[in-house]
Amino acid sequence: MKLSGSWIVPDWPGKPANVKAMSTTRFGGCSAAPFDDGVGGLGWNLGDHVGDSATAVNTNRDLLQSFLPTPVTFLSQIHGNMAVDAESLSAGCEADAVFSAMPLQVCAVMTADCLPVLFSAADGSCVAAAHAGWRGLADGVLANTVEKMRSKGAQGITAWLGPAIGPNQFEVGEELITIFERGFGSVSHCFRSSGVPGKYLANLYALASISLKQCGVAQVYGGDYCTYSDPSRFYSYRRDKRTGRMATLIWRE
């Protein structure tokens, strides 16, 4: 991975040279507090549903668009498991993952603690982006995305786990262990006691890796960040409640 100014450039083994990706941070835009950059400057909030001014969001999205090959259409994310083809995507589409086999078609998701996951076929013929909060993750959003990519002929799929709330900060109730065990089997290593009775610290990165390996994606990379613990770089809903959204994007050249 490389940091390039206001964004992260995902780079992982197995990602073909014709596949391009980026993950924004809170730096570089024109949003005022509480959507700022965390260190006293303006922020790069891309969410139009969080209470930021429409003018700021539109300017921030125009800035993002200047780095992309074609216009990006954002999903209306609902913490579900649906993956849609970017070719038929329209504004307001309710889904949590998007895939494409078309050159220059941008696939994008927005997050602020939930896990963004990027996918690429080994030959770069198909790419995808998924938004995986714990609900979508438990309901199979990653497996559904992989299945849709394979329906396009994708083989040798690899994945990159983008910035999400880390395993030392994501406190959840004991019921989540039961929920994940229903679909994932043994997940005890993905949870540890938080020190509060009935509360555990969940590892979204580890849970995502289990889901991916169960559907045949053995090469899984990333998972190096914690949005909650890094307020000078990332927005975090769990930390701040009222905050901005970052985007994680991928496309084929």
C-alpha angles and dihedrals in degrees: 000000000000130000111226110185108285099004145047119245107214113217122169139164110277096025106128120233091244092061115088127190142172139181118203126221129202092270128099110031137093105255120128126218132335084027093045129118095271095245102071101282135097120286139227101234112169099180117106094189102059102079099265118137115275090229092056094045093049091049091048091050091049088053091052091047091056088069096048131083096224137012113287122223114205122218124237094239117212104172090256135124105249120127119195135194112253090219090069098034118129131181113282095023108158108228140109102220137040131193135186141187092185120104115249093010107137119220114198143173131183126223145168102183100340115104120263113204126194123200135195135181113235092250095042092245095128136022136182144184125209135191109217118185114164093271095052091041092053090046094055106257092150094048090048091051092051091048091052091049091051090051085063091053097262115160134177092028117193128189139209122203112216133203113314139147107295132236093259095057111034103096114186140165124267090251090075091066090058092046093053094042089060092064105018105038117219111017101158092121090058093061134053133174115273092205092255115105110259093007128110139183109239125208107216092182092056093045091051091050090054092050092048095048091049089059094046102266101130099163105076122161140173124040093138102128141071115206092193095054097046108061093161091063111023141045113234125191093192091053101040107015094204104057146119135272132243127209131226114197141180136181144164121247 
